[in-house]
Amino acid sequence: MLQGSILQQLETAHRHSTRPIHFGVYYKNTLVALCHALEDHILTEEGQPLVITAFQRGKWYLQEANRYADIAQKSREIAIMAAADAGFAEHPTSQLPNVDLVGLEADDPVGQEWHLIILSPQYTAMVICQELSESDYGSGVPISDLERKFYGLWTFEPELVRETAEFAIAHIEKYNPELANKLNTHKQAIQAAIISPKDVSAVVTRVVDYLQTEQNDLTIPTVLDRNLVSNEIQAFLRMAQLLDLAEINNPMAASEVVAIVETMGQLLDLPAWQIKRLRLAALLHRIDPLQRVESALTPSASTTYQEDAPSCPLTCPLIPGAQTLRTMPRLRAVAQIITHQTEWWNGTGQPAGLAGDEIPLESRILALAASFQWQVSKKLDSETSEKDVFTQALDECRQQQSTRFDPKLIDILTLLVMGLQQGLDLPLMRTKISRGMWLLDSRWDSHSKSNEEINSQHQ
């Protein structure tokens, strides 16, 4: 990591924090798709964002300068950092009143970075990274431009984006104090706005669309394809992460549900691939409050996704949020789990009125685990002992066995509670979103196992 770079400052600031940053490695084609999605989303919303960006060279800015002329019309201010070469300052976009250039010195480490920082009243987003050095590549710098690798992260997390913007503005101040003051004024004006995770759903959908479009290019190597798939998963995880952060009383709620479903899966002796799939569904299970967002590229695609999903009855409507998961073939099975977590054992639930073993096993596990976690979280606020809290939460779930919950799973939950009362610790881990590919398994494809095959193993 380059000394004095903005990425290095961000890493140093969080090195010993309670929420360390997990960086990833991204291929250039992935970063191009990400940045184009975030830039184009500016054109569709009325938030008038503040945009701070950095290009490795002025020539890379020139390739995007015409796009930035359109982006400037929808932005309150754009600050562009790059080495001042190749007509950097002469392009017509550079002359626009709300576009400011910062010509970086040749030895400035920020000149080796790739930034896109967006502060909008509706959402925040950023991409920040720097290219691997020749020694990092090991086998030599790749010949193909799209196979160049960058180290860094992208996120929608408001506090992290604002913190990075502060580092960027402080760096700009060394070159142009007046511009830095203007950017700080814009930043403070936007900072007062409340960003809802619901508002992020549209930009997440666009990011996934653009990554999938790039993925559909059959000429790209498999390794680039996997990097794109990994980042599609990361988009959903980041959306779920914002929901968790919005839960002021317990931002670890989703992680607690993950620990519960994973332990229940082990008690049921589920195969590792199924526990892994259940684990991802638990991480994403709270996305359902998000409004349905149509595909940015194919507005009528939502119907197609529903009809194409062989693991879900064609009559089954999708809950909002889970619809977007259908856009990824490898996440259709996860979308099904989330969709059917609101079914009831007696058939009176939603969205399809499935009953008994018709409900996917993982959906039944997730529903019970999420309800138990919520009951525990609610009761922990009282003066009741932890042991009694578990007992009371279990009793609440037992009252709904054979109506809402699978009675066989109540028995499994009872075993888990007995373990908790005897000192069992559930492993709570923060998801390393930047390494999303580990959550995938080739057997996750929704064609790999039908509901009947999965359910028959544990009836």
N, C-alpha and C positions, 0 to 999 in steps of 0.2 A: 504494500500500500504506500503510495507516494507521500513522503513527509510534507506536511503543509497543505495537502489537498483537502477539499471539503469532506470527501469520503473518510479520510483519515481522522479529521476532527470529530466527525460523527461517531466513528468507532471508538475513539478515545473517551468521548463523553459518556458512552454507555458500557464501557469495558467492565466496570464494577457495579453497574446498576442492577436493580431487581428485575429489570426487563432488558436483558442484553439483546443486541441486534444479531440476527442470523443472516449472514450474507450468502449469496449464491453466485454461480457462474452462468452467464447467459451468452448465447450466440448472437451475432449481430442481427440476423434475420428476426429473432425473437424481439430484440430491443426496437427494431424498426417498426414491427407490428404494434408493439406496446405504445410507442410514442405516437404513431399515426392515429391510433385509437383515441388516446387521450387528447391529442391536438384537435382531431375532428369533432370530438365531443364538445369542445368549446364552441364550435360553430352551431351547435344545436340547442344550447342553453342560454339563458338571459342573465347569467350571474355576473358578467363583466369581471372576469378573474384577473388576478395579478399573475403574470407568467415570468419566471426566471429560468433561463436555459443556458447551457454551455455546450459548445461544439469543440471537438478536438482541433479542428482547423477551420479557417474562414471558408475554405472551399466546400466543406460539408454544409456550412450554413447556406452557401449559395445554391446548393441543390434543393434546399427547402425554403428559400427566401420567398418565392411566390406564394407558397402555402401560408407563410407567416404574414403576408399582406392581408389575406382573408382573416386569419386569426386575430390580427390587430384590430379589425373592425368590430370584433366581439369582446375585446379585452380592454381593461382600464389602463394597463401598462404592460409592456414587454421589455425585459432587459436581456440582452444577448451577449454572452461572453465567448470570445474565441480569439485565436491568434490572428492578428490583423494582416491577412494576406489575400491574394486572389480577388481583389476588388471587394473586399469585405464591407467597406464603408460606402462604396459607390452605388450599390444596388438600390433601386427605387424604394424597396421596403425599408431600407435603413434610414430613409429621409422622412418617414411618417412621424407625426408629432408624438405619438405614444409608443414609439419604438426607440430604445436607447442601446447603443453599442458600447461594449467595454472591450477595447483592444488589449488583449493580454500580452505580457512580455514573453519572450521566447522561452525563458527558463521558469515560467510560472507553472507549478504542478497542476493547477486547475485547467491549464491548457491541454492536459492529457485526459481530462474527464469528459463524461457525457452526462449532462443534466437535463431534466425537464421537471420543473417545480411549478405546480398549479395551486393557487389559493383562491377558491371561489366561495361565495356564500352558501352554495348548495353542496359542495364536496371539496375535498383536498386530494391531491394525487401527486406522486413524483416517481421519477426514475433517476437513479444516481449511480454511476459506476465508472470504472476506469479500465482500460484495456490491459490484459495480461502482458507482462514483460516477455522478452525473448526467452529468458531463463525459465519463466513460469510455464511457457508452452512445452518446454522439454524437447519435444520431437521437432521443433522448429516452427516458425511462424507459418500459418496456413496460407496456401496459395489463393484459395477462394476467399473473396471479401466477406461472403456471408458466413464463413466458418471462423471468422475472428471471434475471440472470446473476451468477455468483459466480466469483471468482478464487482459486485455491488448488490443493490436491492431495488425493489419498487414496492410502493405501499400506498394505501389510502388513509393511513392513520393520521388524524389531524395534528396531534402534538408532535409527532415525528416530522411531518412535513413542515410545520411552522418552525421547528427547531432548525431544520436544514436550511430553510429560507433565511433565518437569522445568520447562519454561518455564511451563506452566499452573499447576503447584503453587506456583512462585515468585510468580506473580501472585496466587494465592489467599491467600498468606501476608500480603500487604498488608492484606487484609480480616480474615483469621482465622488467626493463627499456629498455634493449637491444631489446627485442621483440617488445615493444611498438614503439620504433624508427623505426624498420623495417616495422611494420604495417602502421605507418604514412607515410612512404615513398611510400608504395604501394597505400595507399589511395590518396595521392597527385597526383600520376601518373594517376590514374583513374579519378580523379575529373575534369581533364581538358577536358575529353570527353563530347560531347553533346549527351544527351539521348533523343531520339525521342519517342513520344507516340506510333508511329507506331511499334517500336521495342518491345514494351510491349505486343502487341497483341498476340504473340506466347505464352508467359508465362501465360497470362490471360487464353487463351484457354486451356492450360495444367492444370491450377488450377481448372477450371470448370470441365474438364474431371475427375480429381481425386476426386473432391467432389461428382460428380454424381456417380462414381463407388462406393464410400462409401455409398452413398444414396441408391443404388440399393440392398444393404444388407437388406433383408426383416426382419432380426432378430433384428434390432436396434429399440429402442423405438421411438415413434412419436416425442418426444421432441428433440431427437438427429437429427432426420430427418429434423425438422424445422430449427435447427441450421445450418445444411449443406445447405439447400435451401437459408437461409438468406445470407450465405457467398458466394454463387454463384452470388447472386444479387450484393453483395458488390464488387466482382471482376469486374463486368461490370461498376459499378459506379466509381470505382477507375480508370479504363481505361478512362472513360469520364472525370474524374477530371484532369487527366494529360493533356488532350486536352485543358481543360479550363485554366490550369496553363501556357500552352504554348502560350496562347493568351495574350501577354504582355500588350496590350492596354486595355483589358477588361476581366480579369479572371472570372468575374461574368456573362458573356454572357449567359451561359446556365441557370443560376438562373433567369435572366431577362426573358428568353423565358418561363420558368416555370410559372413565375408570370403572364405573358400575357395569356398563354393558360388556366391557372386556372381561371382567371377573365372572359375570353370568355366563358369557360364552365359554369360558374355560370350565365352569361347573357343568355346562351342558356337553362338554367335550366336542365343541364345534371345531372344524378344521381351521388352520391358521389363516387361509385365504378368506374365509367367511368372517372371522373375527376382525380381520383387517378392514374388510368392507363395512362391517358394522361400526367399527371405530370411526371411519370417515363419515358415515351417516350421522353418528352422534355429534361429531364436530360441527356438522352442517345443519343439525335438526331444527335450529331456530330461525332458519331463513324464511320459513313460511309466512311470517307477517308481512314480508315485502310485497309491494304491489306487483302485479304481473307486468312484465316489461317485454314487449315484442322484440324480436331480433332486429338489430339496427340495419342489417343488410337485406333480410327477407321478412317483411312484415307479416306475411301469412304463414310463416314456417311453423308456428306453434302447433297448428293442427296436424301437420305432417309428423312432428316429433311424437305426438300422442299415438297416431295410427301406426307408426313404425315400431313402437316398443312392444315386442312380442311377450314380454314378461308381465304386462299389465293388461287387464281386460279393456277392450276397446270402448266400453261404456263408462270407464272410470275417468272422471274429470280430475285434473291436476290441481293441487292447491297452489296458490300464488307463490312464486319463488322456486318451487320444485320444477316448475315448467322450464326455467332457464337451464337447470341441470340436464334436461333431456337433450340439449344441444350437443352434448358429448356422448358418443356411443358408450364409452367406458364408465360413464356416470349415470347411465339410464337405470341400472339396477339400484344405485344409491338413491336416485330420485324416487324410485318405487318404494323403497323402505321409508323415506321421509313422507311421501304422499299418504301411505296407509297407516302411519302411526296414530292417526285419529279414528281408525276403525275400532269398533267395540266387539268384544267376544260374542255378544248376543245378537249382533247384526244391526244394531241401531245407530252405529257411528257413521262417519263420513270419510271419504267422499263417495264410496261405492257401495256402502251397506254390506260389506263382506262380513261373514260370520265364522267363528271357530277357526279351524285349520285352513280355511280359505285365505285368511289374512297371512301375509308372509311372516315367517318366524321372526326375522330380524325386526320387522315393524312392531311385532308384539313385544319383543324384548325392549326395544327403544322406548315404546310408550310407557311401559312399566318403570323402566329406569329413570326416565325424565320426570315422571310423576313422583317417584320416591325421592329423587334429588330435590325437587321443589318443596315437597313436604318437610324434608330435613332442614333445608335452608330457611324455610319460614319459621320452623319451631326453634331453631338455634338462636333466634333473636330473643327468645324468652329466657327465664332463669332455670329451665329444665335441664337436668344433667344430660350429657351426650348419650349415655346409655339409654335413658328414657326417651330421648328424642328419636333414636332409631326404632325403638319399640312402637312409639306412637305413630311414626311415619309408616311403618309396616302395617299397623292396624288400619290406618286410613286406606291403604291399598287393598288389604284383605276384605274390607267392606264392599269392594267393587269386583271381587273375583267372581267369575262366571257371568258377570254382567259386562263390565268394561275390560277386565283383564283375564288372560289365560290362567286357569287355576293351577296348571302344571308349573307355570313360571312363578306364581306366588310361592310355591314350594321352594323353588330355586332361590328366590329373593330371601326367603326365611333362612336358608342356609347361609347366605351372605351376611345377613344381619347378625346371626349367631357368631359368625367370625369377627364382625366389627365389634361386637360386645366383648369378645375375648381378646381384643387387641390387634386384630387384623388391620393393617394399613393399606389403603388403596393407593396405587401409584399415580399421583397427579403430575402430569408433565405438560409443559408448554409446547405447543406444536411448532416445530421448526418449519414455518411456512415456506421458506426459501428452498426447502428440499422436498417439494411436493411429490416427486416421482416415487418415493419409497411407499407412498400410500396406494400405489397401483399394483395390480397383479394381472397377468394375462388372462387368468381365469375369471376376472371380474366382468368380462363382457357379458351383457345381459342375455346373450344366446347360450352361454356356457352351461347354465343350470336353470331349469324351470322352477317355478314355485313348488310344484309337486315333488320334484326331486329333493329340494332343500327341506321341505316340511316333512317328507316321509322318513327322513333320517332321525327325527326327534319326536315322533308321535307315540 
